[in-house]
Amino acid sequence: MNPFWVVVIVVNFILFAVEISLQFQGIKFNDFLFEAEWNAGGLLLVLQILYMTASVRTVREYERAGLFFLGRPVLLFDSGPALAPLFLTSLEKLPRAEIQQEHPGNPEKIFRNEDKEQVPDGMVPPIRITFAPETNQAVIARIKSDIANPEYEKDLRRFEMIIPPEDDPLNVRTTQEVSFITRYKIDNPIDFIQNIGSRENADEQIKDLGVGVLTQEFGKITLAFAIANQVYYNWLLTRAIRWMVEEKKWGVDFVLGQIKLFGLDHDTNSKLAELTRSKAERKATVTKAEGERDKRRLEGEGDRLGEQARIDGRTDGYKRQMAELGVPAMAVLGAETARVITENPGQKTVIVGTGGTHRSRKRDRGQSERRRRRNFPAPKGELSAS
């Protein structure tokens, strides 16, 4: 049994004994206020009952409580009635459920003009962290080592490190807002009250440690690497804060530390939007060019197949004519050539041959001479001479 209960029982037993003794002795006193006579033993019993009744407190179903006697921790109370002697003890109640806190604060409480104006009451400045222009190779080696460490296998078994491409637009030195959330559960209110004091102090120390861890880690990597490997840095944040609360004996079960948001500024968002548009346009251009190329290739293949089919058809036709007429191939080709020539009446055709060409040239010269003489007659003297 807890010594506190032993003391409470003994004190009440002594009071009951005194009250019975006074009752049997018949000791009385006069009340000058009400002008009445009271039995000392009975009056003491009534006062004792009133005191004990006033000392009963209630711990709700969503609370845990710690009892302190003159500042000294005594015992813990779960939900239900709790006896906390009036004026001598204090009962500190804390939530039983998990406590979630967003750092630096809820979005509507963040004041972003702290460099120009004083932060108003109830508001908090944002957390801004500078990222490196390239990821330190030692960081990559450490992550690989943590993944391979059997001690961390349970936490990192599903994590795979991602290295962004070198042309990622976030591989630059930049300063961005970072927010994270924490979640913990108070297991021992007495340790919590003694070692940290209040939830406000706990949240402030957790935030300070979290900012320190993220600033140190993100200063070695690019923003692109941090976003791609956020699972690893969530685990790193959780492990650091959990070690602190266990080392300082806060009486807390730290559940989770998680990066909530990388608050990219307007310029960075505009660059990413422009990059997205450029990539989409470039992809559309490439797709269109590939479509045109495939179209030409298919049209060329269609023309080739069509021409091949026409040639095969003419060849088969010539073969059938040769077989049915019993004539040589040259005769069939000559007849086909003559047919093609006569299909267009307005077409001028020159038949090339040695004799035909000579006679054609001689006839052309004679016709030219007659036209010249008709257009330019010779003088009379020359005419008679001739």
Secondary structure, DSSP 8 states (H G I E B T S, - for coil): --HHHHHHHHHHHHHHHHHHHHHHHT-EEEETTTTEEEEHHHHHHHHHHHHHHHTEEEE-TTEEEEEEETTEEEEEE-SEEEE--TTTEEEEEEESS-EEEEES--GGGB-S-TTTS---TT-B---EEEE-SS--HHHHHHHHHHHH-GGGHHHHTT-------TT-TT-S-EEEEEEEEEEEEES-HHHHHHHT-SHHHHHHHHHHHHHHHHHHHHTTS-HHHHHHTHHHHHHHHHHHHHHHHHHTT-SEEEEEEEEEEEE--HHHHHHHHHHHHHHHHHHHHHHHHHHHHHHHHHHHHHHHHHHHHHHHHHHHHHHHHHHHHT--HHHHHHHHHHHHHHT-TT-------HHHHHHHHHHHHHHHHHHHHHHS---HHHHHH-
